[in-house]
Amino acid sequence: LIDRVIGVIAKTQHMPREAIGIDNTFEELKFDSLDGMNILFAVETEFGISIPDEQAPRIKSVREMVEGIQKLLAEKTAS
């Protein structure tokens, strides 16, 4: 899951995968709010999930994104 998320971020932001780590914040990676939205849409498409609008602004790091996706995938599987 982590590798897929990093892959989506790398592809969306046109940067090498090696430049992105699980503990990086979006600020450290120099992503602005537009970058964040682009990543969000790409992640939703990749995983077939929908990230709630109120949750999106709270995602500020790669780890938070991975944990949020894990939670949404678990909820999707349970339903």
N, C-alpha and C positions, 0 to 999 in steps of 0.2 A: 504493500500500500504506500509506504513512504517513497519507494522508488518511483511508483507511478505518479504520485503527487509532484515530486521533484521534476520528473520528466515533463509533466504538463506545464509547470512553472517555467522550466528552461525553454521549452518550445514557444510558449506564449511571449516570453520576454527576450527571446533571441539571445540567450546566454548559455555558456557551457554548464552542463549538469554539475560538474565538479565545483563550480562557484557557489552552489546552493547546498546548505546543510540543514539538517532537521532543527537545529537550534538558532538559525538565522531569523532575525525579525525582518519584516518587510522594510522597515526604516533602514536597517543595515544594508539591505540589498538595493536601496535607493528606489523603491517602488512608491509611486504616488497613488492617490485614490483612484485615478483612471486605470493604472496598472492593476490595482487590486480588483477592480470590477472585471477587467478582461480575464484575469486569472480565475475569478469566481465563475464566470460564464463557462470557461474552458473546463474547469473542474466539474461543474454540474453536468456538462455534456459527456465528459469522459466516464463519470461514474453513474450517470442516469439518476441523479438526485436533484433536489431543489433545496438550496440553502435559504432559510427564512430571511427576509429583508432585515428584521431586527437583529439577527445574529451576525450578519455580514460585517458591520462596522467593528465588531468585537474581535475579529480575526486579525491578529497583528503579527503572527509569526508562522513559519512553516509547520512547527509542532502543533499550534492551535488549529491550523487548517486540517492536518492529518487527524487529530483527535475529533474534530467536528465531523469529518467525513466518516470516520469509524462509527460514531454515534448515529449518524443519519442512515448509514448502511445497515446497522443493527436494527434500527426502527423499521426500515423498509423490509428486512427479512422477517421480522416478527409479525408484520401485518399481512 
